Amino acid sequence: MNIQIVLERGDDGFFVAHAPALKSCWSQGKTREEALQNICEAIESYLEPDEAIAVSA
């Protein structure tokens, strides 16, 4: 699965990353590499099934 990531430098000097296709999926890092690693982890968490919903279904 390919998900577009937008990476920008914030006013505080940190890199801010988000995935526009995934509502409210944002992250940041001190370096570009750290921000990319963090957004990848955020995307993985976003796409994980919610166990509470799965159990009640």
Secondary structure by P-SEA (a helix, b strand, c coil): cbbbbbbbbccccbbbbbcccccccccccccaaaaaaaaaaaaaaaacccaaaaaac
